Amino acid sequence: MVIIVRKSLGGWNVGYLAKVKSKGRTYWYLKEYAGKQPFKMNRERTIFNFGNEENALAKMHFWKVKSDYFPVELIDLGYGKDDLQSWINQIELVRFSLKKVD
């Protein structure tokens, strides 16, 4: 899990990468702790959906090369190229460390 702390106008934003496995596929999300929310059991909020593992890495590598396509939603929240590189590193670390060695 990568925790990225950013100062925003309203206070500190803490975002982290979360992986969710469903039907044999792994999906990656950027989430933040939101505290207790009315009518909800979970205490986190999804900020951005990167998609399944292969697509998430492809998108991130593309954004790294073509920074004009980096999502405006993430820029508005204070995330940038440094965060992007740490996300790529984290996903690749998890992805390649879990593969079986023959």
C-alpha positions in Angstrom: 0.0 0.0 0.0 1.4 3.4 -1.0 0.2 6.3 1.2 0.5 9.7 -0.4 -0.1 12.8 1.7 -1.0 16.1 0.0 -1.9 19.4 1.5 -5.1 20.8 0.0 -7.1 23.9 0.6 -9.4 22.1 3.1 -6.7 20.2 5.0 -4.6 17.1 4.4 -5.6 14.6 1.7 -4.3 11.1 2.3 -4.6 8.9 -0.7 -3.5 5.3 -1.0 -3.6 2.6 -3.7 -6.0 -0.3 -3.0 -6.3 -3.5 -4.9 -9.5 -5.5 -5.2 -9.7 -9.0 -6.6 -12.9 -10.0 -8.3 -13.6 -13.0 -10.5 -9.9 -13.7 -10.9 -8.9 -10.2 -11.9 -7.2 -7.5 -9.9 -8.5 -3.9 -10.0 -6.6 -0.8 -8.6 -8.2 2.2 -7.0 -7.0 5.4 -5.4 -8.8 5.7 -2.1 -8.8 8.0 0.9 -9.9 7.7 4.5 -13.2 9.5 4.9 -14.1 8.7 8.5 -17.6 7.6 9.4 -20.1 8.3 6.7 -23.9 8.2 7.2 -25.6 5.1 5.9 -22.2 3.4 4.9 -20.2 0.7 6.6 -16.8 1.5 5.0 -14.6 4.3 6.1 -12.9 5.0 2.9 -13.9 6.8 -0.3 -12.8 5.9 -3.8 -11.2 8.9 -5.5 -10.2 7.3 -8.8 -10.6 3.9 -10.5 -7.6 2.9 -12.5 -9.2 -0.3 -13.9 -7.8 -3.8 -14.0 -4.1 -4.4 -13.5 -3.0 -4.6 -17.1 -5.0 -1.5 -18.1 -4.0 0.4 -15.0 -0.3 0.0 -15.8 -0.7 0.8 -19.5 -2.6 4.0 -18.6 -0.1 5.0 -16.0 2.9 4.5 -18.4 1.0 6.4 -21.1 0.4 9.3 -18.6 4.1 9.3 -17.7 5.1 9.8 -21.3 2.2 12.1 -22.3 1.6 14.2 -19.2 -1.1 16.2 -21.0 -3.4 13.2 -20.6 -3.0 12.9 -16.8 -6.6 13.1 -15.4 -7.7 16.5 -14.3 -9.5 15.1 -11.3 -6.2 13.9 -9.9 -4.4 17.2 -10.7 -7.2 19.1 -8.9 -6.7 16.9 -5.8 -2.9 17.7 -5.9 -1.5 14.5 -7.4 1.3 14.7 -10.0 4.1 13.0 -11.7 5.9 11.9 -8.5 2.8 10.2 -7.3 2.3 8.6 -10.7 5.8 7.1 -10.5 5.2 5.8 -7.0 1.9 4.2 -8.1 3.6 2.5 -11.0 6.4 1.2 -8.8 3.9 -0.1 -6.2 1.7 -2.0 -8.8 4.8 -3.5 -10.5 6.2 -4.6 -7.1 3.0 -6.3 -6.1 2.4 -7.7 -9.5 5.8 -9.3 -10.0 6.4 -10.4 -6.4 3.2 -12.5 -6.4 4.1 -14.4 -9.6 5.0 -18.0 -9.1 8.7 -18.9 -9.7 9.2 -22.2 -11.6 
